[in-house]
């Protein structure tokens, strides 16, 4: 199970992370779009971290 964990001094919250609930905003146009799990696997395999990662929407990625 993958989840997001948020903690404060008094409360810890865990939210399950499902493959159809992963989203990002395109750094060019700002459009929110779904991110596929295989895109995240590629980031992990390349040794990059999530905090510095930008994932472009299809419109901006394939724009000439």
TITORDO-21675 format. One record per atom (N, C-alpha, C, O, CB): residue number from 0; x, y, z. Coordinates in nm, 4 decimals. Glycine has a CB too. Example, Ala and Ser with C-alpha at 12.3 -4.5 7.8 and 13.67 -1.06 7.14 Angstrom:
BEGIN
+------+----------+----------+----------+
! resi !        X !        Y !        Z !
+------+----------+----------+----------+
!    0 !   1.3190 !  -0.5690 !   0.7800 !
!    0 !   1.2300 !  -0.4500 !   0.7800 !
!    0 !   1.3200 !  -0.3300 !   0.7800 !
!    0 !   1.4236 !  -0.3319 !   0.8465 !
!    0 !   1.1308 !  -0.4473 !   0.9046 !
!    1 !   1.2850 !  -0.2250 !   0.7080 !
!    1 !   1.3670 !  -0.1060 !   0.7140 !
!    1 !   1.2900 !   0.0030 !   0.7870 !
!    1 !   1.3409 !   0.1138 !   0.8039 !
!    1 !   1.4084 !  -0.0598 !   0.5725 !
+------+----------+----------+----------+
//
This chain:
BEGIN
+------+----------+----------+----------+
! resi !        X !        Y !        Z !
+------+----------+----------+----------+
!    0 !   0.0853 !  -0.1181 !   0.0000 !
!    0 !   0.0000 !   0.0000 !   0.0000 !
!    0 !   0.0895 !   0.1239 !   0.0000 !
!    0 !   0.1853 !   0.1323 !   0.0768 !
!    0 !  -0.0969 !   0.0001 !   0.1232 !
!    1 !   0.0580 !   0.2178 !  -0.0850 !
!    1 !   0.1237 !   0.3476 !  -0.0853 !
!    1 !   0.0307 !   0.4483 !  -0.0211 !
!    1 !  -0.0909 !   0.4420 !  -0.0394 !
!    1 !   0.1626 !   0.3913 !  -0.2292 !
!    2 !   0.0878 !   0.5416 !   0.0543 !
!    2 !   0.0047 !   0.6427 !   0.1181 !
!    2 !   0.0842 !   0.7704 !   0.1384 !
!    2 !   0.2071 !   0.7710 !   0.1322 !
!    2 !  -0.0502 !   0.5918 !   0.2520 !
!    3 !   0.0119 !   0.8777 !   0.1628 !
!    3 !   0.0693 !   1.0070 !   0.1979 !
!    3 !   0.0545 !   1.0225 !   0.3475 !
!    3 !  -0.0517 !   0.9942 !   0.4029 !
!    3 !   0.0004 !   1.1253 !   0.1207 !
!    4 !   0.1599 !   1.0671 !   0.4134 !
!    4 !   0.1584 !   1.0801 !   0.5590 !
!    4 !   0.1809 !   1.2263 !   0.5960 !
!    4 !   0.2795 !   1.2874 !   0.5549 !
!    4 !   0.2665 !   0.9891 !   0.6248 !
!    5 !   0.0902 !   1.2802 !   0.6724 !
!    5 !   0.1015 !   1.4171 !   0.7243 !
!    5 !   0.1002 !   1.4100 !   0.8758 !
!    5 !   0.0148 !   1.3432 !   0.9339 !
!    5 !  -0.0144 !   1.5090 !   0.6713 !
!    6 !   0.1930 !   1.4774 !   0.9398 !
!    6 !   0.2002 !   1.4729 !   1.0859 !
!    6 !   0.2108 !   1.6134 !   1.1435 !
!    6 !   0.2767 !   1.7009 !   1.0874 !
!    6 !   0.3198 !   1.3877 !   1.1316 !
!    7 !   0.1453 !   1.6323 !   1.2551 !
!    7 !   0.1630 !   1.7509 !   1.3374 !
!    7 !   0.1989 !   1.7012 !   1.4761 !
!    7 !   0.2150 !   1.5809 !   1.4963 !
!    7 !   0.0339 !   1.8422 !   1.3393 !
!    8 !   0.2115 !   1.7901 !   1.5700 !
!    8 !   0.2451 !   1.7486 !   1.7061 !
!    8 !   0.1400 !   1.6576 !   1.7676 !
!    8 !   0.1731 !   1.5685 !   1.8458 !
!    8 !   0.2637 !   1.8697 !   1.7934 !
!    9 !   0.0142 !   1.6792 !   1.7332 !
!    9 !  -0.0947 !   1.6060 !   1.7969 !
!    9 !  -0.1578 !   1.4972 !   1.7104 !
!    9 !  -0.2171 !   1.4031 !   1.7631 !
!    9 !  -0.1998 !   1.7015 !   1.8377 !
!   10 !  -0.1454 !   1.5091 !   1.5773 !
!   10 !  -0.2218 !   1.4217 !   1.4892 !
!   10 !  -0.1323 !   1.3672 !   1.3776 !
!   10 !  -0.0488 !   1.4391 !   1.3227 !
!   10 !  -0.3425 !   1.4972 !   1.4297 !
!   11 !  -0.1511 !   1.2407 !   1.3455 !
!   11 !  -0.0881 !   1.1826 !   1.2283 !
!   11 !  -0.1984 !   1.1320 !   1.1364 !
!   11 !  -0.2867 !   1.0580 !   1.1796 !
!   11 !   0.0108 !   1.0678 !   1.2673 !
!   12 !  -0.1934 !   1.1720 !   1.0091 !
!   12 !  -0.2932 !   1.1293 !   0.9120 !
!   12 !  -0.2245 !   1.0511 !   0.8014 !
!   12 !  -0.1189 !   1.0915 !   0.7526 !
!   12 !  -0.3704 !   1.2506 !   0.8541 !
!   13 !  -0.2833 !   0.9408 !   0.7622 !
!   13 !  -0.2362 !   0.8632 !   0.6485 !
!   13 !  -0.3498 !   0.8530 !   0.5482 !
!   13 !  -0.4621 !   0.8166 !   0.5828 !
!   13 !  -0.1866 !   0.7217 !   0.6923 !
!   14 !  -0.3187 !   0.8860 !   0.4227 !
!   14 !  -0.4189 !   0.8800 !   0.3158 !
!   14 !  -0.3695 !   0.7820 !   0.2110 !
!   14 !  -0.2602 !   0.7983 !   0.1567 !
!   14 !  -0.4451 !   1.0216 !   0.2527 !
!   15 !  -0.4507 !   0.6788 !   0.1821 !
!   15 !  -0.4144 !   0.5822 !   0.0804 !
!   15 !  -0.3944 !   0.6506 !  -0.0538 !
!   15 !  -0.4638 !   0.7470 !  -0.0862 !
!   15 !  -0.5207 !   0.4739 !   0.0696 !
!   16 !  -0.3005 !   0.6011 !  -0.1306 !
!   16 !  -0.2692 !   0.6553 !  -0.2618 !
!   16 !  -0.3015 !   0.5492 !  -0.3659 !
!   16 !  -0.2388 !   0.4432 !  -0.3684 !
!   16 !  -0.1199 !   0.6997 !  -0.2708 !
!   17 !  -0.3979 !   0.5769 !  -0.4509 !
!   17 !  -0.4396 !   0.4843 !  -0.5548 !
!   17 !  -0.3928 !   0.5353 !  -0.6900 !
!   17 !  -0.3770 !   0.6558 !  -0.7096 !
!   17 !  -0.5923 !   0.4652 !  -0.5535 !
!   18 !  -0.3705 !   0.4431 !  -0.7834 !
!   18 !  -0.3115 !   0.4800 !  -0.9119 !
!   18 !  -0.3954 !   0.5780 !  -0.9929 !
!   18 !  -0.3409 !   0.6506 !  -1.0760 !
!   18 !  -0.2886 !   0.3573 !  -0.9929 !
!   19 !  -0.5261 !   0.5819 !  -0.9707 !
!   19 !  -0.6091 !   0.6758 !  -1.0465 !
!   19 !  -0.6326 !   0.8062 !  -0.9711 !
!   19 !  -0.7205 !   0.8841 !  -1.0080 !
!   19 !  -0.7425 !   0.6118 !  -1.0802 !
!   20 !  -0.5551 !   0.8305 !  -0.8660 !
!   20 !  -0.5705 !   0.9522 !  -0.7869 !
!   20 !  -0.4407 !   1.0328 !  -0.7773 !
!   20 !  -0.4247 !   1.1129 !  -0.6853 !
!   20 !  -0.6189 !   0.9171 !  -0.6478 !
!   21 !  -0.3484 !   1.0125 !  -0.8713 !
!   21 !  -0.2211 !   1.0843 !  -0.8703 !
!   21 !  -0.2288 !   1.1939 !  -0.9761 !
!   21 !  -0.2511 !   1.1655 !  -1.0938 !
!   21 !  -0.0998 !   0.9876 !  -0.8968 !
!   22 !  -0.2104 !   1.3178 !  -0.9346 !
!   22 !  -0.2234 !   1.4313 !  -1.0251 !
!   22 !  -0.1043 !   1.5251 !  -1.0122 !
!   22 !  -0.0351 !   1.5261 !  -0.9104 !
!   22 !  -0.3531 !   1.5070 !  -0.9977 !
!   23 !  -0.0817 !   1.6026 !  -1.1153 !
!   23 !   0.0214 !   1.7052 !  -1.1158 !
!   23 !  -0.0328 !   1.8243 !  -1.1946 !
!   23 !  -0.1346 !   1.8136 !  -1.2630 !
!   23 !   0.1560 !   1.6517 !  -1.1774 !
!   24 !   0.0353 !   1.9360 !  -1.1843 !
!   24 !   0.0027 !   2.0534 !  -1.2657 !
!   24 !   0.1169 !   2.0760 !  -1.3634 !
!   24 !   0.2337 !   2.0742 !  -1.3245 !
!   24 !  -0.0214 !   2.1805 !  -1.1768 !
!   25 !   0.0838 !   2.0971 !  -1.4891 !
!   25 !   0.1836 !   2.1211 !  -1.5926 !
!   25 !   0.2597 !   2.2501 !  -1.5602 !
!   25 !   0.1976 !   2.3522 !  -1.5309 !
!   25 !   0.1167 !   2.1298 !  -1.7333 !
!   26 !   0.3936 !   2.2466 !  -1.5652 !
!   26 !   0.4705 !   2.3673 !  -1.5339 !
!   26 !   0.4613 !   2.4763 !  -1.6403 !
!   26 !   0.5003 !   2.5902 !  -1.6149 !
!   26 !   0.6139 !   2.3310 !  -1.5138 !
!   27 !   0.4104 !   2.4433 !  -1.7587 !
!   27 !   0.3970 !   2.5441 !  -1.8644 !
!   27 !   0.2592 !   2.6090 !  -1.8622 !
!   27 !   0.2485 !   2.7311 !  -1.8506 !
!   27 !   0.4227 !   2.4813 !  -2.0015 !
!   28 !   0.1533 !   2.5286 !  -1.8733 !
!   28 !   0.0182 !   2.5849 !  -1.8862 !
!   28 !  -0.0608 !   2.5823 !  -1.7551 !
!   28 !  -0.1635 !   2.6492 !  -1.7433 !
!   28 !  -0.0587 !   2.5090 !  -1.9925 !
!   29 !  -0.0134 !   2.5052 !  -1.6565 !
!   29 !  -0.0816 !   2.4990 !  -1.5277 !
!   29 !  -0.1980 !   2.4014 !  -1.5229 !
!   29 !  -0.2628 !   2.3878 !  -1.4191 !
!   29 !  -0.1304 !   2.6336 !  -1.4916 !
!   30 !  -0.2256 !   2.3333 !  -1.6337 !
!   30 !  -0.3371 !   2.2390 !  -1.6387 !
!   30 !  -0.3112 !   2.1208 !  -1.5458 !
!   30 !  -0.2026 !   2.0628 !  -1.5462 !
!   30 !  -0.3600 !   2.1898 !  -1.7827 !
!   31 !  -0.4122 !   2.0858 !  -1.4661 !
!   31 !  -0.4020 !   1.9680 !  -1.3819 !
!   31 !  -0.4271 !   1.8446 !  -1.4672 !
!   31 !  -0.5201 !   1.8419 !  -1.5478 !
!   31 !  -0.5017 !   1.9751 !  -1.2634 !
!   32 !  -0.3440 !   1.7425 !  -1.4491 !
!   32 !  -0.3582 !   1.6204 !  -1.5273 !
!   32 !  -0.3194 !   1.4998 !  -1.4434 !
!   32 !  -0.2438 !   1.5101 !  -1.3468 !
!   32 !  -0.2727 !   1.6269 !  -1.6546 !
!   33 !  -0.3735 !   1.3849 !  -1.4834 !
!   33 !  -0.3453 !   1.2609 !  -1.4117 !
!   33 !  -0.2054 !   1.2111 !  -1.4483 !
!   33 !  -0.1627 !   1.2216 !  -1.5633 !
!   33 !  -0.4522 !   1.1531 !  -1.4441 !
!   34 !  -0.1350 !   1.1569 !  -1.3493 !
!   34 !  -0.0026 !   1.1000 !  -1.3701 !
!   34 !  -0.0129 !   0.9485 !  -1.3568 !
!   34 !  -0.0675 !   0.8974 !  -1.2590 !
!   34 !   0.1011 !   1.1585 !  -1.2687 !
!   35 !   0.0391 !   0.8784 !  -1.4545 !
!   35 !   0.0340 !   0.7330 !  -1.4537 !
!   35 !   0.1450 !   0.6763 !  -1.3647 !
!   35 !   0.2539 !   0.7335 !  -1.3582 !
!   35 !   0.0461 !   0.6780 !  -1.5970 !
!   36 !   0.1190 !   0.5661 !  -1.2973 !
!   36 !   0.2201 !   0.5058 !  -1.2086 !
!   36 !   0.3528 !   0.4744 !  -1.2788 !
!   36 !   0.4582 !   0.4829 !  -1.2159 !
!   36 !   0.1649 !   0.3785 !  -1.1483 !
!   37 !   0.3497 !   0.4383 !  -1.4080 !
!   37 !   0.4751 !   0.4080 !  -1.4772 !
!   37 !   0.5624 !   0.5323 !  -1.4926 !
!   37 !   0.6847 !   0.5207 !  -1.5004 !
!   37 !   0.4464 !   0.3475 !  -1.6142 !
!   38 !   0.5014 !   0.6518 !  -1.4973 !
!   38 !   0.5795 !   0.7753 !  -1.5003 !
!   38 !   0.6533 !   0.7952 !  -1.3683 !
!   38 !   0.7680 !   0.8399 !  -1.3670 !
!   38 !   0.4885 !   0.8960 !  -1.5294 !
!   39 !   0.5876 !   0.7621 !  -1.2577 !
!   39 !   0.6518 !   0.7728 !  -1.1272 !
!   39 !   0.7638 !   0.6697 !  -1.1135 !
!   39 !   0.8685 !   0.6992 !  -1.0560 !
!   39 !   0.5483 !   0.7546 !  -1.0148 !
!   40 !   0.7424 !   0.5494 !  -1.1660 !
!   40 !   0.8453 !   0.4452 !  -1.1605 !
!   40 !   0.9703 !   0.4914 !  -1.2350 !
!   40 !   1.0821 !   0.4647 !  -1.1910 !
!   40 !   0.7923 !   0.3123 !  -1.2207 !
!   41 !   0.9522 !   0.5600 !  -1.3465 !
!   41 !   1.0658 !   0.6110 !  -1.4235 !
!   41 !   1.1450 !   0.7133 !  -1.3416 !
!   41 !   1.2680 !   0.7144 !  -1.3464 !
!   41 !   1.0173 !   0.6744 !  -1.5557 !
!   42 !   1.0765 !   0.7978 !  -1.2677 !
!   42 !   1.1432 !   0.8980 !  -1.1835 !
!   42 !   1.2274 !   0.8290 !  -1.0768 !
!   42 !   1.3415 !   0.8682 !  -1.0524 !
!   42 !   1.0394 !   0.9923 !  -1.1173 !
!   43 !   1.1721 !   0.7275 !  -1.0140 !
!   43 !   1.2431 !   0.6549 !  -0.9089 !
!   43 !   1.3645 !   0.5825 !  -0.9666 !
!   43 !   1.4728 !   0.5863 !  -0.9081 !
!   43 !   1.1490 !   0.5545 !  -0.8393 !
!   44 !   1.3469 !   0.5168 !  -1.0806 !
!   44 !   1.4566 !   0.4414 !  -1.1426 !
!   44 !   1.5707 !   0.5314 !  -1.1858 !
!   44 !   1.6862 !   0.4888 !  -1.1838 !
!   44 !   1.4056 !   0.3636 !  -1.2622 !
!   45 !   1.5417 !   0.6542 !  -1.2246 !
!   45 !   1.6463 !   0.7458 !  -1.2697 !
!   45 !   1.7201 !   0.8109 !  -1.1533 !
!   45 !   1.8196 !   0.8804 !  -1.1738 !
!   45 !   1.5865 !   0.8530 !  -1.3584 !
!   46 !   1.6717 !   0.7885 !  -1.0308 !
!   46 !   1.7378 !   0.8444 !  -0.9132 !
!   46 !   1.6934 !   0.9848 !  -0.8784 !
!   46 !   1.7475 !   1.0447 !  -0.7854 !
!   46 !   1.8842 !   0.8441 !  -0.9339 !
!   47 !   1.5969 !   1.0388 !  -0.9500 !
!   47 !   1.5447 !   1.1724 !  -0.9197 !
!   47 !   1.4529 !   1.1663 !  -0.7985 !
!   47 !   1.4087 !   1.0586 !  -0.7583 !
!   47 !   1.4692 !   1.2308 !  -1.0413 !
!   48 !   1.4245 !   1.2823 !  -0.7405 !
!   48 !   1.3287 !   1.2871 !  -0.6307 !
!   48 !   1.2007 !   1.3549 !  -0.6780 !
!   48 !   1.1995 !   1.4241 !  -0.7798 !
!   48 !   1.3881 !   1.3614 !  -0.5085 !
!   49 !   1.0936 !   1.3342 !  -0.6031 !
!   49 !   0.9643 !   1.3886 !  -0.6419 !
!   49 !   0.9566 !   1.5398 !  -0.6259 !
!   49 !   0.8860 !   1.6057 !  -0.7023 !
!   49 !   0.8558 !   1.3241 !  -0.5612 !
!   50 !   1.0264 !   1.5957 !  -0.5301 !
!   50 !   1.0118 !   1.7389 !  -0.5008 !
!   50 !   1.0592 !   1.8275 !  -0.6153 !
!   50 !   1.0068 !   1.9375 !  -0.6326 !
!   50 !   1.0885 !   1.7739 !  -0.3752 !
!   51 !   1.1554 !   1.7835 !  -0.6927 !
!   51 !   1.2058 !   1.8647 !  -0.8022 !
!   51 !   1.1550 !   1.8205 !  -0.9376 !
!   51 !   1.2102 !   1.8600 !  -1.0403 !
!   51 !   1.3543 !   1.8625 !  -0.8021 !
!   52 !   1.0516 !   1.7399 !  -0.9395 !
!   52 !   1.0021 !   1.6824 !  -1.0636 !
!   52 !   0.8849 !   1.7613 !  -1.1198 !
!   52 !   0.7916 !   1.7961 !  -1.0476 !
!   52 !   0.9615 !   1.5385 !  -1.0417 !
!   53 !   0.8910 !   1.7889 !  -1.2494 !
!   53 !   0.7802 !   1.8504 !  -1.3211 !
!   53 !   0.7319 !   1.7517 !  -1.4260 !
!   53 !   0.8122 !   1.6938 !  -1.4991 !
!   53 !   0.8222 !   1.9862 !  -1.3862 !
!   54 !   0.6016 !   1.7326 !  -1.4334 !
!   54 !   0.5446 !   1.6431 !  -1.5324 !
!   54 !   0.4517 !   1.7257 !  -1.6210 !
!   54 !   0.3531 !   1.7825 !  -1.5741 !
!   54 !   0.4685 !   1.5234 !  -1.4647 !
!   55 !   0.4848 !   1.7313 !  -1.7491 !
!   55 !   0.4119 !   1.8126 !  -1.8444 !
!   55 !   0.2841 !   1.7427 !  -1.8900 !
!   55 !   0.2793 !   1.6198 !  -1.8964 !
!   55 !   0.5001 !   1.8450 !  -1.9640 !
!   56 !   0.1806 !   1.8204 !  -1.9217 !
!   56 !   0.0596 !   1.7639 !  -1.9806 !
!   56 !   0.0909 !   1.7241 !  -2.1244 !
!   56 !   0.1913 !   1.7688 !  -2.1799 !
!   56 !  -0.0597 !   1.8655 !  -1.9748 !
!   57 !   0.0078 !   1.6416 !  -2.1849 !
!   57 !   0.0318 !   1.5960 !  -2.3218 !
!   57 !   0.0362 !   1.7120 !  -2.4215 !
!   57 !   0.1142 !   1.7092 !  -2.5167 !
!   57 !  -0.0761 !   1.4970 !  -2.3631 !
!   58 !  -0.0464 !   1.8126 !  -2.4001 !
!   58 !  -0.0494 !   1.9266 !  -2.4916 !
!   58 !   0.0834 !   2.0014 !  -2.4963 !
!   58 !   0.1284 !   2.0403 !  -2.6041 !
!   58 !  -0.1596 !   2.0217 !  -2.4515 !
!   59 !   0.1454 !   2.0216 !  -2.3830 !
!   59 !   0.2726 !   2.0940 !  -2.3781 !
!   59 !   0.3911 !   2.0023 !  -2.4103 !
!   59 !   0.4905 !   2.0467 !  -2.4679 !
!   59 !   0.2917 !   2.1574 !  -2.2399 !
!   60 !   0.3805 !   1.8762 !  -2.3735 !
!   60 !   0.4889 !   1.7807 !  -2.3982 !
!   60 !   0.5111 !   1.7583 !  -2.5464 !
!   60 !   0.6252 !   1.7478 !  -2.5915 !
!   60 !   0.4592 !   1.6481 !  -2.3302 !
!   61 !   0.4023 !   1.7508 !  -2.6231 !
!   61 !   0.4132 !   1.7203 !  -2.7660 !
!   61 !   0.3955 !   1.8428 !  -2.8541 !
!   61 !   0.3783 !   1.8297 !  -2.9752 !
!   61 !   0.3114 !   1.6164 !  -2.8042 !
!   62 !   0.3996 !   1.9616 !  -2.7951 !
!   62 !   0.3848 !   2.0856 !  -2.8725 !
!   62 !   0.5129 !   2.1153 !  -2.9486 !
!   62 !   0.6219 !   2.1090 !  -2.8918 !
!   62 !   0.3486 !   2.2043 !  -2.7803 !
!   63 !   0.5007 !   2.1474 !  -3.0751 !
!   63 !   0.6208 !   2.1798 !  -3.1581 !
!   63 !   0.6616 !   2.3222 !  -3.1379 !
!   63 !   0.7589 !   2.3676 !  -3.1981 !
!   63 !   0.5942 !   2.1550 !  -3.3081 !
+------+----------+----------+----------+
//
